[in-house]
Amino acid sequence: NLTSLDVTENRIGDVGMQALTASSFYSNLTSLRVGTNQIGDVGIRALAASSFFPNLTSLSMGCNLMGPAGMQALATSAFFPNLISLDVAFNHIGAAGMEAFATSAFFPNLTLLHLTDNQIGDVGMQALAASPFFPNLNSLDVRDNQIDDEVLKALEASAFFANVTFLWM
């Protein structure tokens, strides 16, 4: 009956993440926090491929080693239909990872997206702002992503930001 699991700062790495995602024991989780665990794209791909998290509403993976491939794996996973909050701050997803995520229709309920310090740049931010797939997003954190101030000002006026009530830049 476990609904919340926080293994932050335990250095579980890819191997630990693979073990966690292979167990049906966690199928009732609504909240999973795996920040600061040295989890790379291999561990993120294991999570994205796992069907054991259908009830997950909050996923926090900040301060890991996720790159563009990990974000692309998440973007193509249909196993998180109820996800409301996604924290991938302080990873390395880059513009390519953000572009992949921006084209994903698998996160329609997402209301909070935390992207601080991911090197998404102007290209990644423009891809996100052009996305029609996040109609419920109301909290967005894009601090420290090498985004030009002029790009941010133009994007604030776009339709993407119509429902955003909290914006950290």
N, CA, C and O atoms as a DFTB+ gen file, in Angstrom:
676 C
 N C O
     1  1       0.803      -1.210       0.000
     2  2       0.000       0.000       0.000
     3  2       0.841       1.267       0.000
     4  3       0.311       2.357       0.212
     5  1       2.123       1.145      -0.231
     6  2       3.028       2.286      -0.243
     7  2       2.624       3.268      -1.332
     8  3       2.501       2.883      -2.495
     9  1       2.413       4.541      -0.968
    10  2       2.020       5.549      -1.950
    11  2       3.099       6.594      -2.206
    12  3       3.041       7.302      -3.211
    13  1       4.075       6.701      -1.323
    14  2       5.119       7.700      -1.487
    15  2       6.481       7.088      -1.158
    16  3       6.645       6.424      -0.134
    17  1       7.447       7.319      -2.035
    18  2       8.794       6.803      -1.822
    19  2       9.799       7.911      -2.096
    20  3       9.791       8.522      -3.164
    21  1      10.661       8.162      -1.123
    22  2      11.709       9.171      -1.257
    23  2      13.042       8.499      -0.969
    24  3      13.324       8.133       0.172
    25  1      13.858       8.335      -1.998
    26  2      15.191       7.761      -1.842
    27  2      16.264       8.783      -2.223
    28  3      17.350       8.425      -2.680
    29  1      15.941      10.040      -2.029
    30  2      16.858      11.135      -2.353
    31  2      18.205      10.938      -1.656
    32  3      18.270      10.533      -0.495
    33  1      19.267      11.231      -2.387
    34  2      20.652      11.212      -1.886
    35  2      21.074       9.861      -1.333
    36  3      21.646       9.779      -0.246
    37  1      20.792       8.814      -2.075
    38  2      21.208       7.473      -1.665
    39  2      22.156       6.804      -2.652
    40  3      22.564       5.660      -2.455
    41  1      22.499       7.518      -3.701
    42  2      23.443       7.015      -4.716
    43  2      23.015       5.658      -5.289
    44  3      23.835       4.755      -5.454
    45  1      21.734       5.535      -5.583
    46  2      21.259       4.257      -6.123
    47  2      21.737       4.032      -7.553
    48  3      21.856       2.889      -7.995
    49  1      22.012       5.113      -8.276
    50  2      22.519       4.998      -9.633
    51  2      21.571       4.287     -10.572
    52  3      20.407       4.048     -10.252
    53  1      22.094       3.955     -11.734
    54  2      21.284       3.267     -12.746
    55  2      20.850       1.879     -12.283
    56  3      19.720       1.460     -12.533
    57  1      21.750       1.170     -11.609
    58  2      21.441      -0.196     -11.156
    59  2      20.293      -0.179     -10.147
    60  3      19.383      -1.004     -10.228
    61  1      20.334       0.744      -9.211
    62  2      19.262       0.848      -8.229
    63  2      17.943       1.248      -8.862
    64  3      16.881       0.753      -8.486
    65  1      18.026       2.151      -9.829
    66  2      16.805       2.585     -10.512
    67  2      16.213       1.432     -11.315
    68  3      14.994       1.267     -11.361
    69  1      17.066       0.638     -11.945
    70  2      16.585      -0.522     -12.694
    71  2      15.897      -1.523     -11.756
    72  3      14.866      -2.094     -12.112
    73  1      16.448      -1.732     -10.587
    74  2      15.847      -2.654      -9.618
    75  2      14.503      -2.120      -9.124
    76  3      13.528      -2.864      -9.026
    77  1      14.465      -0.835      -8.818
    78  2      13.224      -0.213      -8.327
    79  2      12.112      -0.308      -9.374
    80  3      10.967      -0.618      -9.045
    81  1      12.455      -0.042     -10.621
    82  2      11.435      -0.012     -11.675
    83  2      11.004      -1.396     -12.140
    84  3      10.040      -1.525     -12.893
    85  1      11.711      -2.433     -11.696
    86  2      11.359      -3.799     -12.086
    87  2      10.436      -4.470     -11.074
    88  3      10.040      -5.620     -11.263
    89  1      10.094      -3.763     -10.009
    90  2       9.299      -4.368      -8.944
    91  2       7.858      -3.858      -8.924
    92  3       7.620      -2.651      -8.899
    93  1       6.915      -4.776      -8.935
    94  2       5.497      -4.404      -8.858
    95  2       5.120      -3.938      -7.451
    96  3       4.010      -3.447      -7.245
    97  1       6.019      -4.082      -6.489
    98  2       5.786      -3.629      -5.117
    99  2       5.434      -2.145      -5.073
   100  3       4.721      -1.702      -4.173
   101  1       5.931      -1.378      -6.038
   102  2       5.748       0.075      -6.047
   103  2       4.577       0.534      -6.913
   104  3       4.475       1.723      -7.214
   105  1       3.712      -0.357      -7.312
   106  2       2.643      -0.021      -8.256
   107  2       1.589       0.937      -7.707
   108  3       0.821       1.501      -8.487
   109  1       1.526       1.139      -6.392
   110  2       0.563       2.087      -5.814
   111  2       1.153       3.467      -5.568
   112  3       0.473       4.349      -5.043
   113  1       2.408       3.659      -5.940
   114  2       3.045       4.950      -5.695
   115  2       2.331       6.080      -6.426
   116  3       1.974       5.957      -7.598
   117  1       2.132       7.174      -5.714
   118  2       1.656       8.410      -6.334
   119  2       2.787       9.445      -6.368
   120  3       2.749      10.387      -7.159
   121  1       3.787       9.262      -5.509
   122  2       4.918      10.182      -5.442
   123  2       6.229       9.406      -5.387
   124  3       6.404       8.510      -4.561
   125  1       7.143       9.766      -6.280
   126  2       8.460       9.138      -6.321
   127  2       9.525      10.218      -6.387
   128  3       9.539      11.033      -7.310
   129  1      10.416      10.222      -5.404
   130  2      11.514      11.189      -5.331
   131  2      12.831      10.420      -5.382
   132  3      13.157       9.657      -4.473
   133  1      13.579      10.636      -6.461
   134  2      14.848       9.936      -6.652
   135  2      15.983      10.916      -6.951
   136  3      16.943      10.571      -7.640
   137  1      15.871      12.118      -6.438
   138  2      16.880      13.143      -6.694
   139  2      18.228      12.830      -6.077
   140  3      18.328      12.102      -5.090
   141  1      19.265      13.396      -6.680
   142  2      20.643      13.297      -6.203
   143  2      21.050      11.840      -5.979
   144  3      21.445      11.446      -4.882
   145  1      20.943      11.060      -7.043
   146  2      21.247       9.632      -6.954
   147  2      22.164       9.127      -8.060
   148  3      22.340       7.918      -8.210
   149  1      22.739      10.017      -8.822
   150  2      23.643       9.635      -9.912
   151  2      22.960       8.718     -10.928
   152  3      23.571       7.792     -11.460
   153  1      21.683       8.996     -11.183
   154  2      20.919       8.218     -12.164
   155  2      21.118       8.855     -13.527
   156  3      20.867      10.045     -13.715
   157  1      21.570       8.050     -14.471
   158  2      21.789       8.512     -15.831
   159  2      20.703       8.038     -16.775
   160  3      19.630       7.610     -16.350
   161  1      20.996       8.121     -18.050
   162  2      20.005       7.761     -19.063
   163  2      19.573       6.295     -18.988
   164  3      18.427       5.976     -19.304
   165  1      20.473       5.401     -18.574
   166  2      20.123       3.979     -18.456
   167  2      19.021       3.797     -17.416
   168  3      18.042       3.093     -17.665
   169  1      19.175       4.422     -16.265
   170  2      18.161       4.331     -15.217
   171  2      16.861       5.002     -15.601
   172  3      15.782       4.510     -15.272
   173  1      16.957       6.134     -16.301
   174  2      15.754       6.847     -16.738
   175  2      15.017       6.029     -17.796
   176  3      13.787       5.989     -17.799
   177  1      15.749       5.385     -18.684
   178  2      15.102       4.515     -19.682
   179  2      14.375       3.357     -19.002
   180  3      13.299       2.955     -19.444
   181  1      14.952       2.823     -17.938
   182  2      14.287       1.749     -17.194
   183  2      12.980       2.250     -16.587
   184  3      11.964       1.556     -16.632
   185  1      13.007       3.442     -16.024
   186  2      11.788       4.038     -15.469
   187  2      10.749       4.251     -16.561
   188  3       9.576       3.919     -16.383
   189  1      11.178       4.801     -17.683
   190  2      10.259       5.094     -18.786
   191  2       9.633       3.831     -19.369
   192  3       8.525       3.874     -19.905
   193  1      10.335       2.719     -19.266
   194  2       9.837       1.455     -19.822
   195  2       9.015       0.646     -18.821
   196  3       8.445      -0.384     -19.179
   197  1       8.949       1.103     -17.576
   198  2       8.253       0.353     -16.536
   199  2       6.759       0.675     -16.500
   200  3       6.360       1.839     -16.511
   201  1       5.957      -0.360     -16.459
   202  2       4.504      -0.174     -16.382
   203  2       3.996      -0.224     -14.946
   204  3       2.788      -0.290     -14.720
   205  1       4.899      -0.192     -13.982
   206  2       4.527      -0.318     -12.576
   207  2       4.189       1.000     -11.876
   208  3       4.047       1.020     -10.653
   209  1       4.056       2.095     -12.620
   210  2       3.804       3.392     -11.983
   211  2       2.579       4.113     -12.571
   212  3       2.661       5.305     -12.866
   213  1       1.464       3.424     -12.745
   214  2       0.309       4.050     -13.394
   215  2      -0.367       5.134     -12.556
   216  3      -1.097       5.966     -13.093
   217  1      -0.128       5.129     -11.240
   218  2      -0.776       6.091     -10.345
   219  2       0.105       7.282      -9.986
   220  3      -0.302       8.156      -9.221
   221  1       1.298       7.310     -10.535
   222  2       2.249       8.354     -10.192
   223  2       1.726       9.729     -10.604
   224  3       1.391       9.951     -11.767
   225  1       1.660      10.644      -9.647
   226  2       1.253      12.026      -9.934
   227  2       2.423      12.991      -9.777
   228  3       2.415      14.077     -10.358
   229  1       3.424      12.604      -8.998
   230  2       4.577      13.465      -8.763
   231  2       5.864      12.672      -8.930
   232  3       6.059      11.634      -8.299
   233  1       6.744      13.183      -9.798
   234  2       8.022      12.535     -10.063
   235  2       9.121      13.571      -9.943
   236  3       9.158      14.543     -10.697
   237  1      10.021      13.356      -8.986
   238  2      11.120      14.290      -8.751
   239  2      12.443      13.582      -8.994
   240  3      12.794      12.641      -8.282
   241  1      13.182      14.046     -10.015
   242  2      14.441      13.423     -10.406
   243  2      15.565      14.440     -10.526
   244  3      16.501      14.239     -11.299
   245  1      15.485      15.513      -9.780
   246  2      16.490      16.561      -9.866
   247  2      17.868      16.105      -9.427
   248  3      18.004      15.144      -8.670
   249  1      18.878      16.795      -9.903
   250  2      20.275      16.562      -9.502
   251  2      20.744      15.149      -9.811
   252  3      21.340      14.488      -8.960
   253  1      20.481      14.692     -11.006
   254  2      20.977      13.402     -11.457
   255  2      21.841      13.605     -12.699
   256  3      22.343      14.705     -12.930
   257  1      22.015      12.574     -13.483
   258  2      22.888      12.628     -14.652
   259  2      22.112      12.415     -15.948
   260  3      22.686      11.989     -16.950
   261  1      20.818      12.706     -15.935
   262  2      19.982      12.507     -17.116
   263  2      20.392      13.454     -18.234
   264  3      20.544      14.657     -18.028
   265  1      20.565      12.886     -19.416
   266  2      20.886      13.663     -20.598
   267  2      19.719      13.679     -21.567
   268  3      18.603      13.305     -21.206
   269  1      19.971      14.113     -22.801
   270  2      18.900      14.156     -23.807
   271  2      18.226      12.802     -24.037
   272  3      17.010      12.746     -24.223
   273  1      18.991      11.719     -24.027
   274  2      18.404      10.387     -24.269
   275  2      17.424       9.997     -23.170
   276  3      16.397       9.378     -23.446
   277  1      17.730      10.352     -21.937
   278  2      16.818      10.062     -20.834
   279  2      15.520      10.838     -20.960
   280  3      14.439      10.297     -20.729
   281  1      15.630      12.117     -21.331
   282  2      14.425      12.939     -21.496
   283  2      13.609      12.449     -22.693
   284  3      12.379      12.486     -22.666
   285  1      14.289      11.996     -23.729
   286  2      13.596      11.441     -24.891
   287  2      12.854      10.160     -24.508
   288  3      11.743       9.923     -24.983
   289  1      13.457       9.337     -23.656
   290  2      12.794       8.116     -23.198
   291  2      11.536       8.452     -22.402
   292  3      10.494       7.824     -22.592
   293  1      11.627       9.436     -21.515
   294  2      10.435       9.863     -20.774
   295  2       9.359      10.375     -21.716
   296  3       8.179      10.062     -21.561
   297  1       9.780      11.164     -22.689
   298  2       8.837      11.782     -23.626
   299  2       8.039      10.763     -24.419
   300  3       6.912      11.041     -24.829
   301  1       8.606       9.597     -24.635
   302  2       7.925       8.577     -25.444
   303  2       7.239       7.505     -24.600
   304  3       6.736       6.515     -25.132
   305  1       7.223       7.704     -23.290
   306  2       6.605       6.725     -22.393
   307  2       5.143       7.059     -22.125
   308  3       4.805       8.181     -21.746
   309  1       4.295       6.079     -22.325
   310  2       2.862       6.252     -22.059
   311  2       2.489       5.747     -20.666
   312  3       1.306       5.599     -20.359
   313  1       3.485       5.484     -19.826
   314  2       3.242       4.876     -18.527
   315  2       3.022       5.852     -17.374
   316  3       2.982       5.429     -16.219
   317  1       2.878       7.139     -17.656
   318  2       2.667       8.132     -16.601
   319  2       1.438       8.997     -16.903
   320  3       1.551      10.222     -16.954
   321  1       0.277       8.385     -17.102
   322  2      -0.893       9.140     -17.547
   323  2      -1.432      10.144     -16.528
   324  3      -2.154      11.072     -16.893
   325  1      -1.087       9.963     -15.266
   326  2      -1.622      10.831     -14.219
   327  2      -0.614      11.831     -13.673
   328  3      -0.887      12.509     -12.683
   329  1       0.547      11.927     -14.310
   330  2       1.601      12.796     -13.799
   331  2       1.180      14.261     -13.829
   332  3       0.775      14.788     -14.865
   333  1       1.284      14.901     -12.677
   334  2       0.924      16.312     -12.523
   335  2       2.170      17.165     -12.331
   336  3       2.233      18.298     -12.807
   337  1       3.160      16.617     -11.631
   338  2       4.359      17.367     -11.289
   339  2       5.603      16.603     -11.735
   340  3       5.775      15.431     -11.402
   341  1       6.470      17.281     -12.494
   342  2       7.717      16.683     -12.970
   343  2       8.875      17.620     -12.665
   344  3       8.908      18.759     -13.131
   345  1       9.820      17.128     -11.877
   346  2      11.013      17.891     -11.517
   347  2      12.229      17.178     -12.086
   348  3      12.602      16.098     -11.629
   349  1      12.838      17.793     -13.085
   350  2      14.070      17.266     -13.682
   351  2      15.178      18.310     -13.599
   352  3      16.089      18.321     -14.428
   353  1      15.101      19.177     -12.610
   354  2      16.083      20.249     -12.448
   355  2      17.494      19.690     -12.240
   356  3      17.674      18.595     -11.708
   357  1      18.469      20.457     -12.667
   358  2      19.883      20.141     -12.454
   359  2      20.280      18.794     -13.058
   360  3      20.930      17.974     -12.411
   361  1      19.880      18.588     -14.296
   362  2      20.311      17.451     -15.090
   363  2      21.005      18.016     -16.325
   364  3      21.527      19.130     -16.279
   365  1      21.020      17.284     -17.406
   366  2      21.727      17.716     -18.615
   367  2      20.886      17.424     -19.857
   368  3      21.395      16.896     -20.846
   369  1      19.594      17.770     -19.802
   370  2      18.702      17.347     -20.887
   371  2      18.940      18.103     -22.194
   372  3      18.668      17.568     -23.269
   373  1      19.439      19.330     -22.121
   374  2      19.772      20.081     -23.323
   375  2      18.584      20.385     -24.211
   376  3      17.446      20.027     -23.907
   377  1      18.873      21.050     -25.311
   378  2      17.826      21.430     -26.269
   379  2      17.179      20.199     -26.891
   380  3      15.964      20.168     -27.084
   381  1      17.989      19.175     -27.211
   382  2      17.444      17.963     -27.851
   383  2      16.455      17.249     -26.943
   384  3      15.406      16.799     -27.403
   385  1      16.777      17.143     -25.668
   386  2      15.862      16.518     -24.726
   387  2      14.582      17.312     -24.564
   388  3      13.493      16.747     -24.467
   389  1      14.725      18.643     -24.537
   390  2      13.542      19.493     -24.388
   391  2      12.673      19.444     -25.632
   392  3      11.446      19.444     -25.540
   393  1      13.309      19.404     -26.796
   394  2      12.546      19.304     -28.044
   395  2      11.743      18.005     -28.082
   396  3      10.587      18.006     -28.505
   397  1      12.341      16.902     -27.647
   398  2      11.626      15.620     -27.613
   399  2      10.450      15.682     -26.648
   400  3       9.351      15.230     -26.969
   401  1      10.683      16.236     -25.475
   402  2       9.621      16.323     -24.473
   403  2       8.485      17.222     -24.956
   404  3       7.313      16.927     -24.721
   405  1       8.827      18.304     -25.621
   406  2       7.825      19.260     -26.105
   407  2       6.875      18.652     -27.133
   408  3       5.772      19.159     -27.335
   409  1       7.295      17.576     -27.779
   410  2       6.443      16.930     -28.794
   411  2       5.655      15.756     -28.221
   412  3       4.992      15.031     -28.963
   413  1       5.725      15.566     -26.906
   414  2       5.058      14.431     -26.277
   415  2       3.622      14.757     -25.879
   416  3       3.352      15.768     -25.230
   417  1       2.726      13.892     -26.276
   418  2       1.311      14.045     -25.910
   419  2       0.963      13.200     -24.686
   420  3      -0.213      13.064     -24.346
   421  1       1.966      12.634     -24.022
   422  2       1.732      11.716     -22.903
   423  2       1.618      12.389     -21.538
   424  3       1.499      11.691     -20.531
   425  1       1.650      13.722     -21.469
   426  2       1.608      14.416     -20.177
   427  2       0.540      15.509     -20.154
   428  3       0.843      16.650     -19.805
   429  1      -0.698      15.189     -20.515
   430  2      -1.727      16.226     -20.621
   431  2      -2.152      16.833     -19.279
   432  3      -2.729      17.920     -19.241
   433  1      -1.864      16.129     -18.182
   434  2      -2.275      16.616     -16.861
   435  2      -1.188      17.381     -16.130
   436  3      -1.394      17.832     -15.003
   437  1      -0.033      17.529     -16.761
   438  2       1.102      18.177     -16.118
   439  2       0.766      19.633     -15.768
   440  3       0.361      20.413     -16.630
   441  1       0.940      19.980     -14.498
   442  2       0.705      21.360     -14.054
   443  2       1.994      22.040     -13.619
   444  3       2.094      23.266     -13.667
   445  1       2.992      21.250     -13.191
   446  2       4.261      21.808     -12.737
   447  2       5.414      21.148     -13.461
   448  3       5.507      19.922     -13.522
   449  1       6.302      21.979     -14.016
   450  2       7.491      21.489     -14.710
   451  2       8.694      22.286     -14.228
   452  3       8.775      23.498     -14.425
   453  1       9.635      21.579     -13.588
   454  2      10.819      22.210     -13.020
   455  2      12.028      21.815     -13.861
   456  3      12.434      20.653     -13.878
   457  1      12.600      22.802     -14.562
   458  2      13.683      22.558     -15.508
   459  2      14.980      23.303     -15.182
   460  3      15.866      23.371     -16.034
   461  1      15.113      23.851     -14.001
   462  2      16.281      24.656     -13.664
   463  2      17.593      23.979     -14.069
   464  3      17.790      22.786     -13.833
   465  1      18.478      24.756     -14.678
   466  2      19.850      24.349     -14.993
   467  2      19.928      23.046     -15.783
   468  3      20.461      22.046     -15.303
   469  1      19.392      23.073     -16.996
   470  2      19.414      21.916     -17.879
   471  2      19.966      22.223     -19.266
   472  3      19.878      21.387     -20.165
   473  1      20.524      23.393     -19.444
   474  2      21.111      23.807     -20.731
   475  2      20.133      23.653     -21.897
   476  3      20.524      23.227     -22.984
   477  1      18.852      24.001     -21.672
   478  2      17.878      23.861     -22.761
   479  2      18.018      24.978     -23.791
   480  3      17.659      24.788     -24.954
   481  1      18.534      26.140     -23.385
   482  2      18.799      27.225     -24.319
   483  2      17.565      27.742     -25.030
   484  3      16.439      27.336     -24.745
   485  1      17.809      28.651     -25.968
   486  2      16.725      29.277     -26.724
   487  2      15.949      28.256     -27.550
   488  3      14.721      28.316     -27.615
   489  1      16.659      27.318     -28.184
   490  2      16.009      26.324     -29.053
   491  2      15.061      25.441     -28.241
   492  3      13.924      25.211     -28.653
   493  1      15.515      24.953     -27.107
   494  2      14.666      24.111     -26.258
   495  2      13.476      24.860     -25.712
   496  3      12.370      24.324     -25.643
   497  1      13.705      26.106     -25.321
   498  2      12.612      26.904     -24.771
   499  2      11.577      27.225     -25.844
   500  3      10.375      27.202     -25.581
   501  1      12.044      27.523     -27.048
   502  2      11.108      27.789     -28.139
   503  2      10.288      26.548     -28.475
   504  3       9.101      26.656     -28.782
   505  1      10.906      25.380     -28.420
   506  2      10.176      24.120     -28.676
   507  2       9.096      23.913     -27.622
   508  3       7.969      23.540     -27.946
   509  1       9.443      24.155     -26.363
   510  2       8.461      23.997     -25.291
   511  2       7.309      24.982     -25.457
   512  3       6.144      24.610     -25.315
   513  1       7.630      26.217     -25.753
   514  2       6.600      27.251     -25.891
   515  2       5.685      27.010     -27.091
   516  3       4.538      27.455     -27.097
   517  1       6.182      26.319     -28.089
   518  2       5.378      26.040     -29.285
   519  2       4.528      24.774     -29.121
   520  3       3.711      24.454     -29.985
   521  1       4.723      24.067     -28.022
   522  2       4.035      22.799     -27.817
   523  2       2.555      22.992     -27.489
   524  3       2.204      23.837     -26.665
   525  1       1.695      22.213     -28.128
   526  2       0.269      22.251     -27.804
   527  2      -0.119      21.205     -26.743
   528  3      -1.300      21.035     -26.440
   529  1       0.879      20.508     -26.184
   530  2       0.602      19.334     -25.363
   531  2       0.568      19.545     -23.854
   532  3       0.471      18.565     -23.116
   533  1       0.642      20.758     -23.374
   534  2       0.649      20.995     -21.927
   535  2      -0.406      22.034     -21.550
   536  3      -0.067      23.097     -21.030
   537  1      -1.678      21.738     -21.808
   538  2      -2.734      22.738     -21.599
   539  2      -2.974      23.111     -20.143
   540  3      -3.553      24.161     -19.865
   541  1      -2.540      22.271     -19.214
   542  2      -2.785      22.531     -17.793
   543  2      -1.573      23.057     -17.042
   544  3      -1.636      23.270     -15.831
   545  1      -0.472      23.268     -17.750
   546  2       0.742      23.739     -17.096
   547  2       0.518      25.126     -16.504
   548  3       0.145      26.062     -17.211
   549  1       0.751      25.248     -15.197
   550  2       0.601      26.563     -14.569
   551  2       1.833      26.989     -13.786
   552  3       1.917      28.142     -13.362
   553  1       2.796      26.087     -13.583
   554  2       4.037      26.431     -12.885
   555  2       5.222      25.935     -13.702
   556  3       5.338      24.749     -14.011
   557  1       6.100      26.880     -14.042
   558  2       7.245      26.556     -14.888
   559  2       8.491      27.226     -14.343
   560  3       8.514      28.437     -14.124
   561  1       9.531      26.423     -14.126
   562  2      10.810      26.940     -13.641
   563  2      11.869      26.663     -14.700
   564  3      12.221      25.510     -14.951
   565  1      12.372      27.720     -15.315
   566  2      13.386      27.593     -16.367
   567  2      14.656      28.386     -16.033
   568  3      15.391      28.794     -16.933
   569  1      14.904      28.596     -14.765
   570  2      16.095      29.350     -14.361
   571  2      17.379      28.663     -14.826
   572  3      17.442      27.438     -14.931
   573  1      18.392      29.471     -15.099
   574  2      19.745      28.992     -15.417
   575  2      19.778      28.010     -16.586
   576  3      20.355      26.928     -16.483
   577  1      19.159      28.395     -17.687
   578  2      19.127      27.557     -18.875
   579  2      19.658      28.243     -20.127
   580  3      19.354      27.825     -21.244
   581  1      20.436      29.279     -19.945
   582  2      21.025      30.006     -21.071
   583  2      19.958      30.428     -22.090
   584  3      20.113      30.228     -23.294
   585  1      18.875      31.015     -21.573
   586  2      17.792      31.492     -22.419
   587  2      17.905      33.007     -22.519
   588  3      17.946      33.701     -21.503
   589  1      17.954      33.507     -23.725
   590  2      18.081      34.934     -23.973
   591  2      16.858      35.683     -23.434
   592  3      15.726      35.224     -23.586
   593  1      17.090      36.822     -22.813
   594  2      15.998      37.617     -22.243
   595  2      14.953      37.988     -23.280
   596  3      13.759      38.005     -22.981
   597  1      15.385      38.282     -24.481
   598  2      14.437      38.655     -25.539
   599  2      13.549      37.468     -25.923
   600  3      12.365      37.643     -26.211
   601  1      14.119      36.275     -25.925
   602  2      13.334      35.074     -26.224
   603  2      12.295      34.872     -25.126
   604  3      11.134      34.579     -25.412
   605  1      12.709      35.028     -23.880
   606  2      11.767      34.872     -22.769
   607  2      10.630      35.881     -22.845
   608  3       9.475      35.524     -22.614
   609  1      10.934      37.117     -23.161
   610  2       9.893      38.146     -23.254
   611  2       8.904      37.819     -24.366
   612  3       7.696      37.978     -24.191
   613  1       9.405      37.368     -25.497
   614  2       8.523      37.005     -26.612
   615  2       7.664      35.799     -26.255
   616  3       6.487      35.741     -26.611
   617  1       8.257      34.834     -25.549
   618  2       7.539      33.621     -25.196
   619  2       6.479      33.862     -24.132
   620  3       5.449      33.188     -24.110
   621  1       6.729      34.817     -23.255
   622  2       5.741      35.134     -22.222
   623  2       4.413      35.573     -22.837
   624  3       3.353      35.388     -22.240
   625  1       4.481      36.144     -24.014
   626  2       3.279      36.620     -24.696
   627  2       2.623      35.529     -25.555
   628  3       1.557      35.753     -26.130
   629  1       3.247      34.364     -25.643
   630  2       2.712      33.301     -26.502
   631  2       1.535      32.598     -25.833
   632  3       1.332      32.728     -24.626
   633  1       0.772      31.862     -26.610
   634  2      -0.398      31.129     -26.119
   635  2      -0.002      30.063     -25.103
   636  3      -0.791      29.723     -24.221
   637  1       1.211      29.537     -25.219
   638  2       1.685      28.509     -24.297
   639  2       1.605      28.976     -22.849
   640  3       1.307      28.184     -21.955
   641  1       1.867      30.244     -22.617
   642  2       1.912      30.776     -21.264
   643  2       0.563      31.283     -20.757
   644  3       0.500      31.929     -19.711
   645  1      -0.495      31.003     -21.473
   646  2      -1.822      31.503     -21.090
   647  2      -2.245      31.071     -19.693
   648  3      -2.864      31.853     -18.973
   649  1      -1.929      29.857     -19.300
   650  2      -2.329      29.341     -17.986
   651  2      -1.224      29.368     -16.940
   652  3      -1.453      29.032     -15.778
   653  1      -0.026      29.769     -17.354
   654  2       1.092      29.788     -16.411
   655  2       0.915      30.940     -15.425
   656  3       0.871      32.109     -15.810
   657  1       0.814      30.583     -14.144
   658  2       0.667      31.604     -13.100
   659  2       1.941      31.774     -12.290
   660  3       2.114      32.796     -11.627
   661  1       2.836      30.795     -12.331
   662  2       4.129      30.873     -11.665
   663  2       5.220      30.596     -12.680
   664  3       5.305      29.499     -13.232
   665  1       6.053      31.595     -12.921
   666  2       7.152      31.461     -13.876
   667  2       8.432      31.927     -13.217
   668  3       8.545      33.074     -12.785
   669  1       9.402      31.016     -13.145
   670  2      10.716      31.361     -12.611
   671  2      11.689      31.369     -13.777
   672  3      11.812      30.383     -14.504
   673  1      12.378      32.490     -13.950
   674  2      13.323      32.625     -15.063
   675  2      14.709      32.966     -14.554
   676  3      15.638      33.119     -15.347
